[in-house]
């Protein structure tokens, strides 16, 4: 009995020592990464970073072979993550649809060497795509690019028609820099903007905006098959995401990247090697390709929207069918 108890204590001591070893290895790995990889706090501090598991595996620590050391290493990682907002940084970085779209844009324009040209290419992709989200209407400069069906945020208090504003500068800032559409107009005024708007669609959209809590009842992501225009719409933290918007970003990014490719060649080993145009031509092609791709994506998305909206609209009887029904009645 005494020997069994002694063996138990020894085993516990070995496990504790292994956990300590895992913590020490994790500390060394994270100190190296802080200097060489991330320069301090940031994404590399996250417990979700697959590179951490690769780093400790190179030092002989794995869940299967050394579970106690693995536990110690990840305990250390979890503490570092919590203290330095490692995983939360991912959320802060990607909690907005435009931040997610920006990663796709970067994929498309990164081959451009000039930061200025890269920025121009990014804007060439983003401008048509974001306009398709319905946050602003580029064809309505007279009302500070107010989207159809929505009120001005700074309209005169108590006014019947909230399409006018008393603060045009603030309207532009809210629309282009804060991504706010404003509130829907009252039904009668909204219908002047959108002739196809019905009372039922208007009521359903109001319920979606103000009562629907969306996925997991958190209010972060929610979707409706019909917005005021009759098109599908997703809202992520209040920002609208539409089919034309997503298609504009996707096709614009792909087109920008493809436009910069001069040719592709296969090596004797079967590997595909991509040769890009020279920097100056590459930049021009990236800007033009991104803009045309984004416009094409928005156009295709609008066609899809129209097909969906047409299918959702009630089928009204033709004049002949109506007269036949009246004569039968």
Long-range contacts (C-beta under 8 A, 24 or more apart in sequence): 14-68, 15-68, 18-66, 18-68, 18-69, 18-72, 19-68, 19-69, 19-71, 19-72, 19-75, 20-72, 21-69, 21-72, 22-56, 22-61, 22-66, 22-68, 22-69, 22-70, 22-71, 22-72, 22-73, 22-74, 22-75, 22-76, 23-72, 23-73, 23-75, 23-76, 25-56, 25-59, 25-61, 25-69, 25-72, 25-73, 26-52, 26-56, 26-72, 26-73, 26-74, 26-76, 26-77, 27-76, 29-55, 29-56, 29-59, 29-73, 30-76, 30-77, 30-80, 41-84, 41-85, 41-86, 41-89, 42-86, 42-89, 43-86, 43-89, 43-90, 43-93, 44-86, 45-80, 45-81, 45-84, 45-85, 45-86, 45-89, 46-81, 46-86, 46-87, 46-89, 46-90, 47-74, 47-77, 47-78, 47-81, 47-86, 47-87, 48-86, 48-87, 48-90, 49-86, 52-77, 95-220, 95-237, 96-236, 96-237, 96-239, 97-236, 97-239, 97-241, 98-126, 98-130, 98-179, 98-239, 101-126, 101-129, 101-246, 101-249, 104-249, 104-250, 104-253, 105-249, 105-252, 105-253, 107-253, 107-257, 108-252, 108-253, 108-254, 108-255, 108-256, 108-257, 108-286, 108-290, 109-253, 109-256, 109-257, 109-286, 109-290, 111-257, 111-260, 111-276, 111-282, 111-286, 112-260, 112-279, 112-282, 112-283, 112-286, 113-279, 113-282, 113-283, 114-279, 114-283, 117-283, 117-286, 117-287, 118-283, 118-286, 120-287, 121-256, 121-283, 121-286, 121-287, 121-290, 122-290, 124-252, 124-256, 124-287, 124-288, 124-290, 124-291, 124-294, 125-248, 125-249, 125-252, 125-253, 125-256, 125-290, 125-291, 125-293, 125-294, 126-249, 126-252, 126-294, 127-294, 128-248, 128-252, 128-291, 128-294, 128-295, 128-297, 128-298, 129-244, 129-245, 129-246, 129-247, 129-248, 129-249, 129-252, 129-294, 129-297, 129-298, 130-245, 131-298, 132-242, 132-244, 132-245, 132-248, 132-298, 132-301, 132-302, 133-239, 133-240, 133-241, 133-242, 133-245, 134-181, 134-227, 134-229, 134-233, 134-240, 134-242, 135-175, 135-179, 135-180, 135-181, 135-239, 135-240, 136-175, 136-176, 144-168, 144-171, 144-172, 144-175, 145-172, 145-175, 145-176, 146-171, 146-175, 146-182, 147-181, 147-182, 148-193, 148-194, 148-228, 148-229, 149-184, 149-185, 149-190, 149-193, 149-194, 149-197, 149-228, 149-229, 150-181, 150-182, 150-183, 150-184, 150-185, 150-228, 151-182, 151-183, 151-184, 151-185, 152-182, 153-180, 153-182, 153-183, 160-189, 161-189, 162-186, 162-189, 163-189, 163-193, 179-239, 180-238, 181-240, 184-209, 184-228, 190-228, 194-228, 194-229, 196-229, 196-230, 196-309, 196-313, 197-228, 197-230, 201-226, 201-228, 201-230, 202-228, 208-235, 209-235, 225-308, 225-312, 226-309, 226-312, 229-305, 229-309, 230-308, 230-309, 230-312, 230-313, 231-305, 231-308, 231-309, 232-305, 232-308, 242-301, 242-305, 243-301, 243-304, 243-305, 244-297, 244-298, 244-299, 244-300, 244-301, 244-302, 244-304, 244-305, 245-298, 245-301, 246-301, 247-297, 247-298, 247-300, 247-301, 247-304, 248-294, 248-295, 248-297, 248-298, 248-301, 249-294, 249-297, 250-297, 251-293, 251-294, 251-296, 251-297, 251-300, 252-290, 252-291, 252-293, 252-294, 252-295, 252-297, 253-290, 253-293, 254-293, 255-289, 255-290, 255-292, 255-293, 255-294, 255-296, 256-286, 256-287, 256-289, 256-290, 256-293, 257-286, 257-289, 258-289, 259-285, 259-286, 259-288, 259-289, 259-290, 259-293, 260-285, 260-286, 260-289
